[in-house]
Amino acid sequence: MGSLEAIPGSVCAPAGFRAGTSAAGLKESGDPDIALIVSDRPATAAGVFTTNRVVAAPVVLAKERAARGQARGIVVNAGNANACTGNQGLADAHRMAAVAAEALGVGPEEVLVASTGVIGHRLPMERVEAGIREAAGRLEADGAAAARAILTTDTRPKEIAVAVTVGGQRIRVGGIAKGSGMIGPRMATLLAFVTTDAAIWPEVLQASLRSAVERTFNCLTVDGDMSTNDCLLVLANGAAGVNAAPGSPVHTAFCEALLHVCTHLTRELARDGEGATKRMQVEVTGARSALQARQVAMTIANSPLVKTAIFGNDPNWGRILAAAGRAGVPLDPVRLQLTLGGIPLVRGGEPLPYDAGEARKALAAEEVCVVLDLGQGRFAATVWSCDFSYDYVRINAEYHT
Amino acid sequence: MGSLEAIPGSVCAPAGFRAGTSAAGLKESGDPDIALIVSDRPATAAGVFTTNRVVAAPVVLAKERAARGQARGIVVNAGNANACTGNQGLADAHRMAAVAAEALGVGPEEVLVASTGVIGHRLPMERVEAGIREAAGRLEADGAAAARAILTTDTRPKEIAVAVTVGGQRIRVGGIAKGSGMIGPRMATLLAFVTTDAAIWPEVLQASLRSAVERTFNCLTVDGDMSTNDCLLVLANGAAGVNAAPGSPVHTAFCEALLHVCTHLTRELARDGEGATKRMQVEVTGARSALQARQVAMTIANSPLVKTAIFGNDPNWGRILAAAGRAGVPLDPVRLQLTLGGIPLVRGGEPLPYDAGEARKALAAEEVCVVLDLGQGRFAATVWSCDFSYDYVRINAEYHT
C-alpha cells in the first residue's frame, strides 16, 4: 500500500485541473450557482448515477457521455434540477455542454453535465449560457469556489484531497460533493465530483469507482428518498505521469485514496443531512453476508423511530431491534448484541442494565455509533445517516412549490 | 350481495359476545389496560400477525393457538408489549391465558393473547393476573370499554359494527383496533379484534381474513416501522345460526362485511397516526399488476418528503414522482398522470399549470387523495397513511426509554 496523506484543496489538488464559477441567478441568494471543472488534457471519465426511474435530463446525458470513457470537463448548475422537463430539458442539457465546450475549445461530447435544485422548471438558458461563459473565463487551480457553487440546502461545503506515494511515484485524488436530503427541500440532490492526476484506463476507473461507491455513497441515507439527479463523476487526467495499471501497486494505492476521498465526502454528507443535529453511524456485524449486513444497517438507519430517538438522546434499543427485525433478513433475536454510543444495551436479545445519565451523555455526541451484532456469521457493513429533528420537518414542510 | 348496514357497537354487536375491562396499572394514566373479549360458545378463530423477525411472546402464543382454528376468548393488555422478554415473557403470556381461561371456565388453549406497549420490560404478573380476574367478572355485551382499554398513544378509540342480510338471514361483524405508530412512542403497536356471529369453517375464515387484510391493514403505513406485536384476531361463533359456507351468498356477504369493517378500522388508524394532522390516501392506477401498484403507492405513502409536503399544504408533485421512480417498478415518466387533492398537476410526466391558492386549500382538507396513473396497465391499489408533522418528532423524540 502507498502512504496516504491529506493535502490542501479538493478537485484542483491533482495536477492539471482548474475550476471556475459564476452566479447566473438560479439561487435566490444570488450566490454562485454555475461551476466548471476542467482538465488541461484529455481525461478518463467514469460515473455512477441515480437508479430512480424518473431521471433528470443532465443525468441521461452525463451517463451517455461518461460511458464513452473520456472527457475534458464537467459543467454543473445548482438551483434547478432540470428534471421532469421533457425533451426541452434534454435539449437544454445538451446546450449547457455545447456552450461550455465552445468556451473551453473542446468537443461538445467531451463535456459532462450535472444539475441540482428544484424539479419541473425549465432552466433560464440565456442566463445559464452567460454564466457558463463567465465561469470558463475564470478558471483557476482552486476548487473551493466550485465546492460552494454546487450547494443548495447544504449548510457547508464538502471537499477533500489526498496524495498517495507508492514506489517513489505520487498521485493525488480530490473531490467535492453536495447534498443534504437525498432529495432536499428544493429537490436538491447528491452530486459529487472527483479528480485525479493518475493515468487509468476507463474500465479500470469505472470498476474502481463502483467498488468505492458500494462502500461509501451507497451506504449513505438521510431520509431514504432517492433523487432524480444523483450523480458522481470522476476525471483522471494522468498529469502526474503515473499509470495505475490494473493490479499494480499504484492501482491499489489509487483505490485506497479514492475510498478515502469517498468515505470523507459520504460522512460529511451525513453530518449535513437536512435538520441533522448529529451523525449516526450504523455498523452491523456477525451477518451471513455483506448484503444482509447492509440491509439490516440500512433499515435501522432509515427508521424514523430510531432517528427521532437518537435526536432525543434516548437509548431506545427496542426500536433498533424492531427495525432490524423487519429488514427482511433471517435473524435470531436471542443472538443479538447491541451497543449504542459505546454502551452495551442488549445481549442475547435481552436488555442489559445501564446508567441512564451516562447513556444520554453518550447520545448527545456529534456522532452516535449503533453497533449491532447478529451473531450468525462473519460479514459486516457500515452505513451513515443522521438523526431526525424538528428541523427536517420544518425544512420540508415550509417549502412551497 | 347482501344489504350492508351500519349498526351500533363493535365486538359485542354480533350475538353471543361479551367484553370486560380492568385497570392493572400498566398505563401511567391509571386508565383501564386489560380487556377480555369472550364468546359464549366455542368460536372459529383466525389471525394474521407481524412478519417482524423480532416477535413478542404473545404473538408467538396467539399464532400457535389461532392455528388450531378454535377459541373462546382473547385477553389483551396495553402498556407493556411483553416483547424482548425471553423465555420468561413466553411463560407470562401462557400465564395470562391460563388465568383468563380459569376465570372463564374454559380450556387454557382456548384463550388467545395480545399485548401492546413498551418493549423489553417484564409484565408485573401479580397485577396483571388480578386485572384479568377482575375483567372476567365484569363481562357485558358492550365493546366500547374494550376499545378504549387497548389504546396506548392513540387519541381516540376505533370501533365499528355492521349487519348484512342475505336471503332473509342476518349476520353481524364488529371490530376494534388500536395503533398510532407502527411502533409508537411507547412501542405501542397495531392490534385489531373482529367478531362475527356467522358460522364459518376455520380455513374459510382464515382465507377470508387474509383476503380482507391484503386490501386494508396491509395497505396502511404511518412511518414504515413494523412492530414486534402486530396482530389481528377474528372470532366467529355462529350464534346467528347462519352458515357462511364457502361459495354461498352468505359467505360473499360475510366477506363484504369483513372488508367493510377492516377498511373502516384501517382508515381510522391512518387518521390517528402519530402526529397526524390529516389522512393521506394514495391511489395508484394503470399499473401492470396489483403488486406493482401497491409497491408504488406504498413508496409514496412512506416518503418523508411527500408526507412533510402534505403537512405543509404544498402541492409538491416533484417529490411524489421522485418517490414513484424509486419504488423498484419499471415506469415510463412520460406516461405519468398525477392528481393531488382533486387538482391535476402532471400529465405526460410534465407539470400542468394550477392555482396555488386553490391547491393549498385542497391540501388543507382532513383527507388528501394522491392519485397517480402509471399509464401502463389496468391494475390499481389504494393505501392509507397520514402526514408527517412536528408532533411525530415530538412524540418520538421526547419519549425516554
Interface residues (C-beta under 8 A of the other chain):
Chain A: T51 N52 R53 V54 V55 A83 C84 T85 G86 V118 I119 G120 G181 I183 M187 D223 G224 D225 M226 S227 T228 N302 S303 P304 L305 T308 A309 F311 G312 D314 P315 N316 W317 G318 R319 L321 A322 A323 A324 G325 R326 A327 V329 P330 L331 P333 V334 L336 V346 G348 G349 E350 P351 A356 F388 S389 Y390 Y392 V393 R394 N396 A397 E398 Y399 H400 T401
Chain B: T51 N52 R53 V54 V55 A83 C84 T85 G86 V118 I119 G120 G181 I183 M187 D223 G224 D225 M226 S227 T228 N302 S303 P304 L305 T308 A309 F311 G312 D314 P315 N316 W317 G318 R319 L321 A322 A323 A324 G325 R326 A327 V329 P330 L331 P333 V334 L336 V346 G348 G349 E350 P351 A356 F388 S389 Y390 Y392 V393 R394 N396 A397 E398 Y399 H400 T401
